[in-house]
Amino acid sequence: MSQPYRLPRGGRIDRGAPLQFTFDGRTIHGYQGDTLASALLANGAALIGRSFKYHRPRGIVAAGAEDPNAFVQLGRGARAAPNRLATVTPAAHGMQVRSVNAWPSLDYDVMSLLGLAAPFIPAGFYYKTLMWPRRLWPLYERVLRRAAGLGRAPSGPDPDRYDYVHARCDVLVVGAGPAGLAAARAAARRGARVILADEQPQPGGSLLASAERVDGVPGHAWAAAAAADLAASPRVTVLPDTTVFGLYQSNLALMVERRREQPGDAAGTERGARTWRVTPRRIVLASGAHERPLLCANNDLPGVMLASATAAYLHRYAAAPGSRAVFFTTNDTAYRAALDLAEAGVPVAAIADVRADPDGRLPAEARARGIQVLAAAAVRRVLGRRRVAAVELCSLDGSPRGVVECDLLGLAGGFAPALHLHAQAGGRTDWDPALAAFVPRRSNGVHPAGGAAGALGTAAALRQGAQAGASAAAAAGFTADAAPAPPGGGPELPSAQDAPDLGFQPYWVPPNALGRVKPQFVDLHEDVTLDDLRLTLREGFEAVEHVKRYTTLGMGPDQGKLANPLATGVLAELQGLHPAAVGAPRYRPAYTPVALGALAGRSVGALSDPLRATPMQAWHQAAGARFESVGQWRRPLAYPQRGETVHDAAARECLAVRRRVGLLDSSTLGKIEVNGPDAGEFLERVYVNTWKRLPPGRCRYGLMLGEDGMILDDGVTARLDERRYLTFTSTSGAAEVLAWLERWLQTEWPELRVYLTSVSEHWACLALAGPRSRETLAAAGTDIALDRQAFPHMTFRAGRVAGVRARVFRISFSGELSYEINVPADQALHVWETLLECGRPFGIAPYGTEAMHVLRAEKGYVIVGQETDGSVTPLDVGLRRMLSRRKDFLGKRSLSRPALLRADRKQLVGLRSDDPAQVVPEGAPLVDAPSRRRPLPMRGHVTSSYHSPALGRAIALALVSGGRASLGERLYAAAPDDRWIPVRSCLPIFYDPTGARLHV
Amino acid sequence: MDDPGPSTADRGTTLVERPFLTHVDLRLDPDDRGALAAVRTALGLRLPLEPNTTASPRPLTSPAVIAANGPPRIEDGAGIQTSHPDLRPPAASVLHAFWLGPDEWLLLAEPGAGGMLVRVLRAALHPRAAAVTDLSAGATVLRLRGPEARAVLAHGCALDLGPAAFPPGACAQTLLARAQVLVAAIDARPTFDLIVRRSFAPYAAAWLRDAGSAHGLRLARPRAA
């Protein structure tokens, strides 16, 4: 098959399982076990994307999650997945892969002309240039967004099922390389429950990318056996394909498991990702280290790669990343990669080593193999257009050392521990001068090991891993003494080779002797160059966080995994500071991009939020009700009959209540029983009015204020007996009010002997309202005496209604004779149906919240949250008479603040539009006179507005500055279509101002 | 009532509603020994004072214990005020007392016992500062039982419900996805009762069915009350 760069032997791929996928329409051949990146390399596809800003050609840099370039678009339609990293995405047969940032094609990208303009697009370009003129910003944004193009969103609902799961364990091990495997074994042996998560589909980490042997067998084979042993233990959960992407306080770890479609999956099998929310007692951080790139001109051309990545593609995927290589190194690790490449048949033309005298075992081996080793030398510039063609070498003093043809440049700038999770959780770091990198300080339950702790080499990783696993288990309460039989047996510490001494020599900013050749990229994803950093420092942005924000360094979807460690050294050298004084930009979750669907998990569609319904829900639905959402509740808005709009239906329902009788399901109201010897005293403190003297059996309307004097909630409270009150709250305020009352009771007034119990769900509430409600209730059957003297307005009676134990309250939110009948919710439907049946001779109609709103507005009753918005006092809505002078209550002092007594505060008034048919839009601003002047001083706004069927005209409630003192004044309401609606203010009561209809 | 019978036992993981049980909320001062004694006398049950635990008049864990010892016995009332004629029936009907807070318990009892329990407890606690409130119509119980029960709950409940941290007799108020529930470990099968408010019950049940689909969860029919 056409895989010119596939090596004939080796690799962790299954040559018996070939596959093909398309990349920008071109067929790519690979094998099971390939990543997209390794298959592309094996097919000789070096150019895989264009850069974000300058649209420069880019290739594969790394073999893991740290790659800044290899973001591709997977699939199309509803399954489209943007921002997938080719270096960690397993290749699968039939995949459709597209490059990003390229138009019309990867090879001929129009926007790459931007690269020619690079000198005019410096750091901070966006801040400096595109902010002005401001009105052009929408245009800039449109063009920029198209040019930027970080992939395309899916075009429809995601057909995959996502999952979310909570888990606990004693030790979470992050990474299944040698350190992680050793740690998991050590911890499991001590009896700890272990979760071992690794982002790769196979365990082994660095062992997959080398020819090293562990315990006398190939490293990958040892890792596979160790992981299988662990997985067989009931105490251990091994999760491949799982990235720990966030670490938070108290060791909370979030990880995402990628679940792939398997051949032979049954229909309906769950695919898509699963988010794990894990709370381990201890964490072993074995997340490895990332190799640092090095600076030289054009260090972004396809073919420039990390030295460790060349070895990974060679050993793990049997893919040669090039046909002739040059290495540029600061330490001995590159020699191992060079020797392995040469061994595999890829000639190594030269190794440029910045050290004056590289004389270790590996350099000697390289020389013995005939590889040219240049000491005190550097790569000055990479040559080539769409991929590396040659490199220009020179000594550190600037003298040329020739141009060497090659198509692969391996960079070995030393290793930086992957500290992302450690730092996210608030862990501190120290500067390790031997590594020239930050290493984690042991802290907060996180035990670093292996590459993540700065240890290089398999033997050190195994040793540290075993120690970290043991100490993490011990810290979680599992000591060696308690150890049952170890899973898998075998010695705790496998034998492996120690790493050679690195002999690392920092090389951050190329010496001036090399000349200012450009561009030298620090952050490949964000196209941030060395010159950008110089400019940023010159302009005074010196702190690393300022540099980050000004240049966007490290702000790509790769989170600057390669760029940030390099930038720390570069910024330190440019400023003459110690790297520890510069620090690293803050690491933020997520470590790698996470699909939003994975975070939502199962909480989508009907499961995204509870829809709460009353016991009569099925009846409402069958009756054709239209619903509205009130918080999580669904409430019937109106019950349109054939041919009726919601508006028509609500009007009909209003008239039914005013003329005959209506029935409202108000079960959603909050209901709190206030119980205890001090219940009256408690209510006096939280309500503006008095309660102790309310006789049992009577009801009273109450108003509750916040400490700021603003209206918090309102509702009727009934005194059930000597020591018990029942308080009604608004539907949406129920939970908030209960929490507010409990807070005062528990934290401020523990001496009050009062218990609060929410009974909202136990009691369904049926509001029977209208002049014929008494007859309806009587017809339904009740043992309560209903005549006016026996059961007057604002009283409560217990008894039976339609055979059901009931509490009946003669309270009204409509201004009509009304009985609010509370019955246990599981018998409510029976009572509801009986009332409707028995009310039929009286013309009963069920009514919804729309009619309820109109009816109460006709009476000028406020709705908390509609007439009030947290800035409205009882004085503003004309309820001063309710405020008790004889006692203290929450918010009382605030009401005497001068600002709350000002005459020009917004106050509740009614509005009548001049044209009775003209309903003013709710929320409309009110002004004294129409004008084109801007800004136009506002007098207030409309809070409620309806057509009143009973009055045959439009009515509205409004908050108007100084409104109470100037009733009858002319105002204008602004309609959205630039019209002005003339209105006149009035007392906020339109219907039955004397309340005669209540007291019948 | 505690055991839905052999029809659903030992056959995978099942979800069944235990409808119409009596739910009574009890508030009293835990430092008031007299109040605790009055409840003990009235119900034959010591209210659990250890946070997040359950008290039951009979062993929670093993049906075998019940089989061996015969039907559960209630304290015979020696030295107890027995003047109230309703004393024994409500006492016998109580299944569990769940600790909800330092001064709050939920009594779960056989269907139809609400009025009687409220009368008996109010009489027993009079004139102390205590609150006894019937909430039976406001909540239901979803019983999740079987080997995969913990795995199903783990999709939406952040608590550690493993046998070490949450053994039979443990209970806790928590969230199941977006619904507030009282989760109680009943036995080691394991069996969990989820006490959920009525308006949240359809959501909780739908959510459990969805989460259980990958675990072979079956719906069982409630036994006639």
Contacts between the chains, C-beta under 8 A, distances in Angstrom:
chain1	res1	chain2	res2	distance
A	163	B	155	6.8
A	163	B	214	7.6
A	164	B	155	6.2
A	164	B	156	7.5
A	165	B	154	5.3
A	165	B	155	5.3
A	166	B	154	5.1
A	166	B	155	7.5
A	166	B	156	7.7
A	166	B	157	6.4
A	166	B	158	4.9
A	166	B	159	7.9
A	167	B	154	6.6
A	168	B	160	4.4
A	168	B	162	6.7
A	168	B	165	7.6
A	270	B	214	5.9
A	277	B	158	6.9
A	279	B	158	7.7
A	279	B	160	7.8
A	601	B	155	7.5
A	602	B	155	6.3
A	602	B	156	7.4
A	602	B	177	7.3
A	602	B	207	7.3
A	602	B	210	5.8
A	602	B	211	6.2
A	603	B	177	6.3
A	603	B	178	7.0
A	606	B	206	6.5
A	607	B	177	6.9
A	607	B	203	7.4
A	607	B	206	6.5
A	607	B	207	5.4
A	607	B	210	6.1
A	608	B	178	8.0
A	609	B	178	5.7
A	610	B	178	5.5
A	610	B	179	5.6
A	610	B	199	7.6
A	610	B	200	5.3
A	610	B	203	3.7
A	610	B	204	7.8
A	611	B	202	7.8
A	611	B	203	6.7
A	612	B	199	3.7
A	612	B	200	6.6
A	612	B	203	7.8
A	613	B	199	6.2
A	613	B	202	7.1
A	614	B	199	7.2
A	615	B	198	7.6
A	633	B	199	7.5
A	673	B	131	7.2
A	673	B	133	5.8
A	675	B	27	7.3
A	675	B	131	3.8
A	675	B	133	7.4
A	676	B	129	5.0
A	676	B	131	6.7
A	677	B	129	5.5
A	678	B	129	8.0
A	753	B	129	3.8
A	755	B	27	3.8
A	755	B	103	7.5
A	755	B	104	7.9
A	755	B	129	7.7
A	755	B	130	7.5
A	755	B	131	3.9
A	757	B	25	5.3
A	757	B	27	6.8
A	757	B	131	6.0
A	757	B	133	4.5
A	757	B	135	7.6
A	759	B	133	6.4
A	759	B	135	6.5
A	759	B	138	6.8
A	760	B	138	7.3
A	761	B	135	7.3
A	761	B	137	7.6
A	761	B	138	3.3
A	761	B	139	6.6
A	761	B	197	4.8
A	761	B	198	4.8
A	761	B	199	6.0
A	762	B	134	6.9
A	762	B	135	4.7
A	762	B	136	7.0
A	762	B	137	4.9
A	762	B	138	3.5
A	763	B	137	7.6
A	763	B	138	7.7
A	764	B	137	7.8
A	824	B	136	7.1
A	824	B	137	3.7
A	825	B	137	4.1
A	825	B	138	6.2
A	825	B	198	5.8
A	826	B	20	7.1
A	826	B	136	7.7
A	826	B	137	4.4
A	827	B	137	7.3
